[in-house]
Each structure stands twice: as structure tokens, then as C-alpha cells.
Amino acid sequence: MGYKELLAKNLIKPFKAKDQQVKKQMELANRDLKVAKAMLGVNNDWTYSIAYNAILQAVRALMYAKGFRPVGEGQHKTAIIFAELALGEKFEDEAKQSLVFAKKFVGSIEEVLKERR
């Protein structure tokens, strides 16, 4: 599956984001990573939820930077598919449940966004 197929399935649509919108999404992702780290060992269910939210914020930044945004239901699934396409890596379900994975994932997106500047 590629971007064209996501467009054809109406899962994403073209979107011209401002640099500030991309930056804001990454700020939110990094904020959530810090909170998830602070929650680690206190409440692991919340740690996972917050880390997953960081991933979604980072992917939204990536989508914006590449000229798209998710639409419709199941945007979280679309976001992960988009990230796999953009980063050229398949993310296994068990990896998605790890704070370490979230840090790596957000870091990978930050690197892609640096190349954009």
C-alpha cells in the first residue's frame, strides 16, 4: 500500500500545513514522552496510553510535513500505516506497547523532519 492507495480509500487527504503546525505536533509528542517516562512504574496502563499518544502526535507531524492529514474513522490505524510507509519499517504489535519503542519512533520522525528543513 502506498500514499495513492490511502488517498483512494479516503484515509488521508492533501493538507498544506504550516511549519508551526508540524512543530506543535512534535512538541506535544515530546511532552507526552516525558509524562509517560514519569508514569513508568506508577501506572503502566497510563504509561502505555500516553506513549501511544506521543506516537500519534509524532505521526501527525510527519503526515503534515509530507503534505497529508488523516480523515475519517480509525485515524490511529491510518497513522501507523502512514508511518510504516514513510519510514520504510514495519512495526510489530508488541513493539507498539513499549515506551522504548515510542522514544525510538518519535526520534525517527524527528530525524525525517530535520531533513525537511
Backbone as CSV, one residue per row, in Angstrom:
resi,resn,N_x,N_y,N_z,CA_x,CA_y,CA_z,C_x,C_y,C_z
1,MET,0.849,-1.181,0.000,0.000,0.000,0.000,0.892,1.241,0.000
2,GLY,0.498,2.237,-0.756,1.234,3.494,-0.813,0.321,4.665,-0.518
3,TYR,0.881,5.856,-0.587,0.084,7.064,-0.327,-1.114,7.149,-1.264
4,LYS,-0.912,6.772,-2.537,-2.013,6.847,-3.513,-3.189,5.974,-3.082
5,GLU,-2.880,4.798,-2.552,-3.948,3.905,-2.098,-4.655,4.477,-0.868
6,LEU,-3.896,5.075,0.039,-4.517,5.721,1.205,-5.421,6.866,0.771
7,LEU,-4.980,7.618,-0.241,-5.814,8.693,-0.790,-7.080,8.120,-1.440
8,ALA,-6.917,7.072,-2.230,-8.050,6.462,-2.924,-9.076,5.894,-1.945
9,LYS,-8.608,5.388,-0.818,-9.504,4.833,0.207,-10.059,5.928,1.117
10,ASN,-9.721,7.182,0.832,-10.174,8.326,1.617,-9.747,8.227,3.092
11,LEU,-8.531,7.697,3.308,-7.981,7.611,4.657,-7.092,8.814,4.971
12,ILE,-6.560,9.422,3.924,-5.779,10.648,4.062,-6.230,11.619,2.979
13,LYS,-5.919,12.886,3.186,-6.177,13.858,2.133,-5.045,14.873,2.132
14,PRO,-4.840,15.511,1.000,-3.782,16.526,0.936,-4.035,17.633,1.958
15,PHE,-2.945,18.114,2.525,-3.041,19.148,3.555,-1.752,19.959,3.542
16,LYS,-1.873,21.240,3.372,-0.696,22.117,3.380,-0.563,22.719,4.772
17,ALA,0.235,22.071,5.588,0.440,22.527,6.963,1.486,23.626,7.015
18,LYS,1.319,24.486,7.966,2.330,25.495,8.245,3.409,24.842,9.107
19,ASP,4.628,25.365,9.014,5.721,24.814,9.814,5.370,24.800,11.298
20,GLN,4.652,25.810,11.747,4.274,25.893,13.164,3.364,24.728,13.563
21,GLN,2.514,24.267,12.653,1.641,23.130,12.949,2.453,21.848,13.129
22,VAL,3.455,21.667,12.287,4.330,20.500,12.400,5.081,20.569,13.732
23,LYS,5.629,21.726,14.019,6.386,21.924,15.256,5.512,21.661,16.481
24,LYS,4.290,22.137,16.480,3.380,21.964,17.609,3.096,20.492,17.864
25,GLN,2.894,19.717,16.794,2.644,18.283,16.962,3.845,17.587,17.592
26,MET,5.059,17.970,17.179,6.254,17.359,17.770,6.450,17.802,19.218
27,GLU,6.105,19.034,19.532,6.168,19.482,20.925,5.227,18.652,21.799
28,LEU,4.027,18.393,21.291,3.073,17.569,22.031,3.603,16.142,22.193
29,ALA,4.200,15.589,21.139,4.749,14.239,21.206,5.846,14.157,22.265
30,ASN,6.745,15.128,22.275,7.833,15.111,23.248,7.327,15.347,24.668
31,ARG,6.314,16.194,24.809,5.706,16.396,26.130,5.127,15.085,26.632
32,ASP,4.399,14.377,25.767,3.785,13.120,26.172,4.834,12.061,26.517
33,LEU,5.953,12.050,25.794,7.023,11.106,26.134,7.569,11.369,27.534
34,LYS,7.736,12.631,27.874,8.231,12.976,29.218,7.247,12.532,30.289
35,VAL,5.972,12.753,30.053,4.950,12.345,31.020,4.906,10.820,31.134
36,ALA,4.992,10.126,30.007,4.987,8.659,30.033,6.171,8.132,30.832
37,LYS,7.320,8.735,30.650,8.508,8.308,31.402,8.294,8.507,32.895
38,ALA,7.677,9.628,33.263,7.415,9.908,34.676,6.406,8.914,35.265
39,MET,5.498,8.411,34.452,4.466,7.472,34.908,4.957,6.026,34.966
40,LEU,6.088,5.749,34.327,6.609,4.387,34.265,6.805,3.837,35.681
41,GLY,6.204,2.705,35.952,6.293,2.095,37.265,5.212,2.562,38.229
42,VAL,4.576,3.677,37.920,3.482,4.179,38.750,2.171,3.569,38.272
43,ASN,1.945,3.660,36.966,0.745,3.091,36.362,1.086,2.755,34.915
44,ASN,1.410,1.497,34.684,1.883,1.096,33.365,0.812,1.179,32.284
45,ASP,-0.458,1.031,32.648,-1.521,1.210,31.650,-1.518,2.635,31.123
46,TRP,-1.403,3.614,32.028,-1.362,5.010,31.608,-0.075,5.318,30.865
47,THR,1.016,4.701,31.294,2.290,4.895,30.603,2.141,4.507,29.139
48,TYR,1.551,3.339,28.878,1.351,2.881,27.506,0.448,3.846,26.740
49,SER,-0.646,4.257,27.354,-1.593,5.159,26.673,-0.937,6.482,26.294
50,ILE,-0.166,7.023,27.216,0.495,8.307,26.960,1.582,8.148,25.897
51,ALA,2.331,7.056,25.964,3.374,6.805,24.966,2.750,6.618,23.583
52,TYR,1.635,5.912,23.517,0.953,5.711,22.239,0.456,7.044,21.695
53,ASN,-0.037,7.902,22.566,-0.473,9.230,22.141,0.713,10.025,21.575
54,ALA,1.884,9.874,22.190,3.081,10.543,21.672,3.374,10.075,20.251
55,ILE,3.228,8.788,20.023,3.441,8.243,18.688,2.468,8.884,17.699
56,LEU,1.214,8.942,18.078,0.209,9.510,17.171,0.471,10.984,16.878
57,GLN,0.892,11.746,17.876,1.220,13.161,17.658,2.402,13.290,16.705
58,ALA,3.412,12.443,16.902,4.594,12.492,16.036,4.240,12.110,14.599
59,VAL,3.391,11.098,14.435,2.992,10.691,13.089,2.183,11.803,12.426
60,ARG,1.335,12.470,13.184,0.575,13.579,12.610,1.552,14.654,12.106
61,ALA,2.615,14.928,12.857,3.634,15.885,12.412,4.261,15.416,11.103
62,LEU,4.569,14.133,11.032,5.151,13.555,9.819,4.188,13.681,8.637
63,MET,2.939,13.365,8.873,1.937,13.469,7.816,1.826,14.913,7.326
64,TYR,1.764,15.848,8.259,1.694,17.265,7.895,2.905,17.652,7.051
65,ALA,4.080,17.223,7.489,5.316,17.578,6.794,5.344,17.014,5.368
66,LYS,4.696,15.883,5.173,4.661,15.251,3.853,3.450,15.696,3.032
67,GLY,2.634,16.608,3.604,1.532,17.182,2.848,0.205,16.460,2.938
68,PHE,-0.004,15.726,4.034,-1.248,14.978,4.216,-1.771,15.143,5.639
69,ARG,-3.026,14.724,5.805,-3.600,14.582,7.141,-4.582,13.421,7.101
70,PRO,-4.794,12.750,8.243,-5.733,11.631,8.263,-7.173,12.144,8.270
71,VAL,-8.083,11.326,7.765,-9.504,11.676,7.782,-10.327,10.443,8.150
72,GLY,-11.543,10.687,8.614,-12.476,9.602,8.880,-12.186,8.842,10.158
73,GLU,-12.848,7.699,10.262,-12.686,6.845,11.437,-11.377,6.072,11.355
74,GLY,-10.902,5.636,12.505,-9.695,4.819,12.549,-8.427,5.562,12.190
75,GLN,-8.375,6.851,12.534,-7.198,7.650,12.174,-5.922,7.115,12.815
76,HIS,-6.029,6.497,13.984,-4.826,5.953,14.620,-4.236,4.823,13.778
77,LYS,-5.084,3.979,13.189,-4.591,2.900,12.322,-3.972,3.482,11.054
78,THR,-4.635,4.470,10.487,-4.103,5.135,9.291,-2.747,5.747,9.589
79,ALA,-2.614,6.353,10.760,-1.357,6.994,11.144,-0.214,5.982,11.180
80,ILE,-0.456,4.823,11.763,0.603,3.807,11.849,0.957,3.289,10.453
81,ILE,-0.040,3.056,9.615,0.225,2.613,8.236,1.056,3.671,7.507
82,PHE,0.672,4.928,7.662,1.390,6.024,7.014,2.843,6.054,7.492
83,ALA,3.048,5.920,8.790,4.407,5.935,9.337,5.239,4.780,8.799
84,GLU,4.633,3.611,8.693,5.354,2.462,8.142,5.789,2.740,6.707
85,LEU,4.916,3.361,5.932,5.263,3.719,4.552,6.370,4.768,4.516
86,ALA,6.210,5.813,5.311,7.149,6.933,5.284,8.522,6.562,5.825
87,LEU,8.544,5.724,6.860,9.811,5.367,7.497,10.406,4.079,6.928
88,GLY,9.620,3.377,6.113,10.120,2.150,5.491,10.380,1.034,6.475
89,GLU,9.562,0.969,7.510,9.760,-0.042,8.546,8.404,-0.545,9.017
90,LYS,8.298,-1.843,9.216,7.062,-2.454,9.726,7.155,-2.501,11.245
91,PHE,6.099,-2.060,11.900,6.097,-2.023,13.361,5.198,-3.124,13.898
92,GLU,5.795,-4.036,14.629,5.061,-5.169,15.184,4.238,-4.726,16.387
93,ASP,3.129,-5.426,16.622,2.211,-5.053,17.708,2.890,-5.012,19.071
94,GLU,3.736,-5.978,19.368,4.363,-5.987,20.686,5.311,-4.788,20.860
95,ALA,5.914,-4.343,19.782,6.803,-3.181,19.868,6.013,-1.915,20.163
96,LYS,4.774,-1.850,19.685,3.947,-0.668,19.888,3.599,-0.452,21.360
97,GLN,3.794,-1.461,22.191,3.406,-1.365,23.591,4.557,-0.944,24.500
98,SER,5.609,-0.446,23.973,6.810,-0.155,24.743,7.151,1.323,24.730
99,LEU,7.497,1.850,25.886,7.936,3.238,25.978,9.235,3.423,25.195
100,VAL,10.104,2.430,25.217,11.348,2.496,24.456,11.023,2.630,22.974
101,PHE,10.046,1.860,22.508,9.614,1.955,21.114,9.101,3.361,20.818
102,ALA,8.302,3.915,21.716,7.747,5.262,21.498,8.868,6.279,21.355
103,LYS,9.886,6.192,22.207,11.016,7.128,22.113,11.733,6.978,20.774
104,LYS,11.969,5.734,20.357,12.643,5.475,19.082,11.789,5.992,17.921
105,PHE,10.497,5.721,17.985,9.571,6.114,16.935,9.539,7.626,16.774
106,VAL,9.364,8.346,17.880,9.328,9.805,17.839,10.675,10.341,17.362
107,GLY,11.769,9.736,17.819,13.099,10.143,17.379,13.288,9.969,15.883
108,SER,12.777,8.861,15.339,12.876,8.623,13.892,12.135,9.697,13.109
109,ILE,10.990,10.069,13.600,10.206,11.102,12.923,10.904,12.451,13.026
110,GLU,11.503,12.738,14.181,12.248,13.996,14.320,13.367,14.068,13.287
111,GLU,14.044,12.963,13.032,15.123,12.932,12.045,14.597,13.213,10.639
112,VAL,13.457,12.614,10.312,12.855,12.860,8.996,12.482,14.326,8.857
113,LEU,11.954,14.904,9.912,11.539,16.305,9.853,12.738,17.251,9.759
114,LYS,13.859,16.885,10.353,15.081,17.710,10.234,15.526,17.781,8.785
115,GLU,15.378,16.664,8.069,15.769,16.631,6.651,14.898,17.586,5.824
116,ARG,13.708,17.842,6.291,12.754,18.698,5.579,13.195,20.160,5.628
117,ARG,13.882,20.545,6.681,14.251,21.959,6.881,15.345,22.406,5.965
